[in-house]
Amino acid sequence: MDLEEWIAMAPTKNAQKLRRAAERKGKAEDQYQLGRLLYHRGEGLKQDWVAAAKCFCKAAAQEHASAQFCLGGCYSSGGGVEQSHEIAASWVSQAAAQGFATAQGDLGCLYAKGQGVEHNDALAVAWWKKAAVGGDPDSQSNLGLFYMHGGEGVPKNTHCAKIYMMAAAAHKGHKTAATIHAVEILKMLRACAACGAPDASRACQGCMSVTGLSTARYCNPKCQAAHWKDHKADCGGRQACSCHRCKSDRGETGA
C-alpha cells in the first residue's frame, strides 16, 4: 500500500502517523507528502502553510524535485514564507534541472514574464520545449502561440504552431486556460484561410505531401487559388523549419 492509499483509508489517524514518521525519520518523500497534506488538504491535520513550507524545504534539500517545485510555489505566493520571486525561481529552476516537466514549463513562464529572472524569450522557449517533450500541455500550448505569432527565440511557423496546439488539445482531461485556448486556436486554424468559413474541408496537398499536415484549409478550389500567394511561403513548412520536432522528423542529427 502506497502512502496516498494509506492516508486516504484513514486520514485522521494515519495523517498523524505520517507527521510523526516524517519528523522522526526525515525521509524526503514523507516530508513532501506531509507538506502537501498540510498545505492543500488538511485532512486529519490543521492546515498550516508555515509547517508545510518547512516540510517542503527539508525534502527539497534532499533534491526531491516535486518538493523543490512546491517550495518555489510557496515563495511565489508567499504561502508560509516571505514572498520572494527570486527565491521561487531558484527552486523551480532546481526542479526543472532534474527533468520535472511541470517545473520546466513554469520556468519557461518565469522567463517569459521576467518574474524572478531576467526576461528572456529564447530561454522561455527552450524550457517550454523540454517540458513539451515531457508531455506538459501548458508548455505545448505556449509554444503553439509563440509559433503562431513569431518573436524572439521562435520564428513564425504555422505548421509547428498547429502541431503543438494539437498536442495540447489532446489532453482532454487537463482543463486549463492554456489547453482551452489551444482548442480555440485549432478551430481558427480549421477555418478557411481565404474567407474564414468554419470547418473548411479542403487541405493543401502540397503541405500534405511533405508533412502530412496542412497549415491552411479551404472551402473550395477558388478560395485556395485566391490564397496561394499568401500561403506559398509557408507551404510544406517542415522542410525549412529548424525546430527540434521538425529536425527530428527529417532525421537530422543534433535535433
C-alpha positions in Angstrom: 0.0 0.0 0.0 1.5 3.3 -1.0 1.4 6.5 1.1 -1.5 8.1 -0.8 -3.7 5.0 -0.2 -2.7 4.9 3.5 -3.8 8.5 4.0 -7.0 8.0 2.1 -8.1 5.0 4.0 -7.9 6.6 7.5 -7.0 10.2 7.0 -7.2 11.4 10.6 -5.3 8.6 12.4 -2.7 8.0 9.7 -2.1 11.7 8.9 -0.9 12.0 12.5 1.3 8.8 12.0 2.7 10.3 8.8 3.6 13.5 10.6 5.4 11.6 13.3 7.2 9.4 10.8 8.3 12.4 8.8 9.5 14.3 11.8 11.3 11.2 13.2 12.9 9.7 10.0 13.2 12.8 7.8 12.8 10.9 4.5 12.3 13.2 1.6 9.1 11.6 0.3 7.5 11.6 3.7 8.4 15.2 4.2 7.0 16.1 0.8 3.7 14.2 1.3 3.3 15.7 4.7 3.9 19.2 3.3 1.2 18.5 0.6 -1.2 17.4 3.3 -0.6 20.4 5.4 -0.7 22.9 2.5 -3.6 21.6 0.4 -5.7 19.0 2.1 -5.7 19.5 5.9 -7.3 16.0 6.4 -6.5 15.0 9.9 -4.1 17.9 10.3 -4.8 21.5 10.8 -3.9 23.4 7.6 -0.6 25.1 8.3 1.3 26.8 5.4 4.3 27.6 7.6 4.7 23.9 8.6 4.1 22.8 5.0 6.9 25.1 3.7 9.2 23.7 6.3 8.4 20.2 5.2 9.0 21.1 1.5 12.3 22.7 2.5 13.5 19.6 4.2 12.6 17.4 1.2 13.9 20.0 -1.3 17.3 20.0 0.5 17.4 16.2 -0.3 16.9 17.1 -4.0 13.2 15.9 -4.1 12.1 17.6 -7.4 8.4 17.8 -6.5 9.2 19.4 -3.2 11.6 21.9 -4.8 8.8 22.9 -7.2 6.2 23.2 -4.4 8.7 25.2 -2.3 9.1 27.5 -5.3 5.3 27.9 -5.3 5.3 28.8 -1.6 7.9 31.6 -2.2 6.0 32.8 -5.3 2.7 33.2 -3.4 4.1 33.9 0.0 2.4 30.9 1.4 4.1 30.1 4.7 7.2 32.1 3.8 8.1 35.6 3.0 7.3 36.2 -0.7 10.3 36.3 -3.0 10.1 35.7 -6.7 13.9 35.4 -7.0 14.0 32.5 -4.4 10.9 31.0 -6.1 12.6 31.0 -9.4 15.7 29.4 -7.9 13.8 26.4 -6.5 11.7 26.0 -9.7 15.0 26.0 -11.6 16.4 23.3 -9.5 13.3 21.1 -10.0 13.4 21.8 -13.8 17.1 20.8 -13.9 16.1 17.4 -12.7 13.7 16.9 -15.6 10.4 17.7 -13.8 8.3 18.7 -16.8 5.8 20.9 -14.9 8.7 22.8 -13.3 10.3 23.2 -16.7 7.1 24.7 -18.1 6.8 27.0 -15.2 10.4 28.1 -15.5 9.7 29.0 -19.1 6.8 31.1 -18.0 9.0 32.9 -15.5 11.5 33.8 -18.2 8.6 34.9 -20.5 7.3 37.2 -17.7 10.7 38.2 -16.3 9.4 37.2 -12.9 12.3 36.4 -10.5 14.6 36.1 -13.5 15.6 38.4 -16.3 13.1 38.4 -19.2 14.4 36.1 -22.0 12.0 34.7 -24.6 14.7 32.4 -26.0 15.2 30.7 -22.7 11.4 30.6 -22.2 11.0 28.7 -25.4 14.0 26.4 -24.6 12.4 25.4 -21.3 8.9 25.0 -22.9 10.4 22.7 -25.5 11.9 20.5 -22.8 8.5 20.5 -20.9 6.6 19.8 -24.2 8.7 16.7 -24.8 7.8 15.6 -21.3 4.1 16.0 -22.2 3.3 19.2 -20.4 0.2 20.5 -22.2 0.5 24.2 -21.0 4.0 24.3 -22.5 2.8 22.8 -25.7 0.1 25.5 -25.9 2.6 28.2 -25.1 4.9 27.0 -27.9 2.0 26.9 -30.3 1.2 30.6 -29.5 4.8 31.6 -30.0 5.0 29.8 -33.3 1.7 31.4 -34.4 3.0 34.9 -33.9 6.8 34.6 -34.0 9.1 36.5 -31.8 12.5 36.3 -30.0 13.6 32.7 -29.9 11.0 31.4 -32.3 10.4 32.2 -36.0 6.8 32.3 -37.1 5.8 28.9 -38.3 2.1 27.9 -38.7 3.0 24.3 -39.2 4.7 24.0 -35.8 2.0 26.1 -34.2 -0.6 23.6 -35.3 1.5 20.6 -34.2 1.9 22.0 -30.6 -1.7 23.1 -30.4 -2.9 19.7 -31.4 -0.7 18.1 -28.8 -2.0 20.5 -26.1 -5.6 20.0 -27.1 -5.2 16.2 -27.0 -5.0 16.4 -23.1 -8.8 16.4 -22.8 -8.7 15.7 -19.0 -6.3 18.6 -18.4 -8.6 21.7 -18.5 -6.5 24.9 -18.1 -6.7 28.3 -19.8 -3.8 27.2 -22.0 -5.3 24.0 -23.2 -8.8 25.6 -23.7 -7.1 28.3 -25.7 -5.4 25.6 -27.8 -8.7 24.2 -28.7 -10.0 27.6 -29.8 -6.8 28.3 -31.9 -7.3 24.9 -33.6 -10.9 25.9 -34.5 -9.4 29.1 -36.1 -6.8 27.1 -38.0 -9.6 24.8 -39.3 -11.4 27.8 -40.8 -11.0 28.6 -44.5 -7.7 30.6 -44.8 -9.3 32.8 -47.6 -12.9 33.6 -46.5 -12.9 32.5 -42.8 -15.7 30.0 -43.1 -15.6 27.4 -40.2 -14.6 23.8 -40.6 -13.1 24.0 -44.1 -12.6 20.5 -45.5 -10.1 21.1 -48.3 -6.4 20.7 -47.3 -3.4 21.9 -49.2 -2.0 18.9 -50.9 1.5 20.5 -51.1 1.6 20.6 -47.3 0.2 17.1 -47.0 2.8 15.6 -49.4 5.6 17.0 -47.3 4.3 16.9 -43.7 1.0 15.0 -43.6 -0.5 18.1 -42.0 -1.9 21.1 -43.9 -1.2 24.6 -42.3 -4.1 26.0 -44.3 -7.6 24.8 -45.2 -10.1 26.0 -47.7 -13.7 25.8 -48.7 -13.2 25.2 -52.4 -10.6 25.5 -55.1 -11.5 29.1 -55.7 -10.6 30.1 -52.1 -7.4 28.0 -52.3 -6.3 29.8 -55.5 -7.0 33.2 -54.1 -4.9 32.4 -51.0 -2.0 30.8 -52.8 0.2 34.0 -52.9 0.0 34.2 -49.1 0.3 30.5 -48.4 3.2 29.8 -50.8 6.0 30.7 -48.4 4.6 28.5 -45.7 3.5 25.5 -47.8 5.2 22.3 -46.7 6.8 24.4 -43.9 8.5 21.5 -42.2 11.2 21.4 -44.9 12.6 24.8 -43.8 11.7 24.6 -40.1 14.6 24.4 -37.7 12.5 23.5 -34.5 13.6 20.3 -32.7 10.4 18.4 -33.7 10.7 19.0 -37.4 14.5 18.4 -37.4 13.8 15.1 -35.7 11.1 14.2 -38.2 13.6 14.8 -41.0 16.1 12.5 -39.3 18.7 15.3 -38.8 21.3 14.7 -36.2 21.5 17.1 -33.2 17.7 17.6 -33.4 
